[in-house]
Amino acid sequence: MKIGIMGGTFDPVHIGHLLLGEFAYEDFGLDEIWFLPNGNPPHKDTATHNDRTEDEKALKHRVEMIRLAILGVPHFKLSLHEASAVRHSYTYRTMQEFNSAYPDCEFYFILGADSLFAIEKWRFFKEIFPTCTILAAMRDDKDVKDMERQIAYLSEKYGARIELLRAPLLEISSTTIRQRASKGLSIHYMVPDSVAEYIKQNSLYREESDKAGKQDG
């Protein structure tokens, strides 16, 4: 099987994520797209007990929103590999573990143009390249020639396998969605209706507005 991996915080998942996954699925003939929410970043070492508790609550919400967003799409799957991990999650380690656990699968790691240009700053980034083909999504602010030069550079220097993923890029970010939700503004059309309803029912991100109000006051 050919498996596409989409990792991230997904706080919350939005239609940009879903479209990117769908285009990768179709353009590269993939069998499944695994949405991989992270759950144990390195900064938790210094987090307080209250912070860790809040992180765990937030993780449950992030996971449930992905479940709702991909419900009814048979080739979209939710992977809790990183979300349920006790130790810190790093891309290189996750991909090595996937290759070991699923030796008959071929993996494609989906990332954005900004990440492609910053990948040399990732922890043990060179260990990622043998584990997968990277699908680098185009960004409007990145010229095709710049992308091609970066791909050629990484391929020549590290033996990376990288393909361009041409998908519609929407000016939607999780940050914008959280900001709008914190003000009680509509986020319909930015996230699936099921996710918008879940955010409303659980009053997600309203705390950010409440905290800001207390600080301003």
Beta strands, then each sheet from edge to edge (+ up, - down):
strand 1: 2-8
strand 2: 32-37
strand 3: 76-78
strand 4: 106-112
strand 5: 133-137
strand 6: 162-165
sheet 1: 3+ 2+ 1+ 4+ 5+ 6+
end
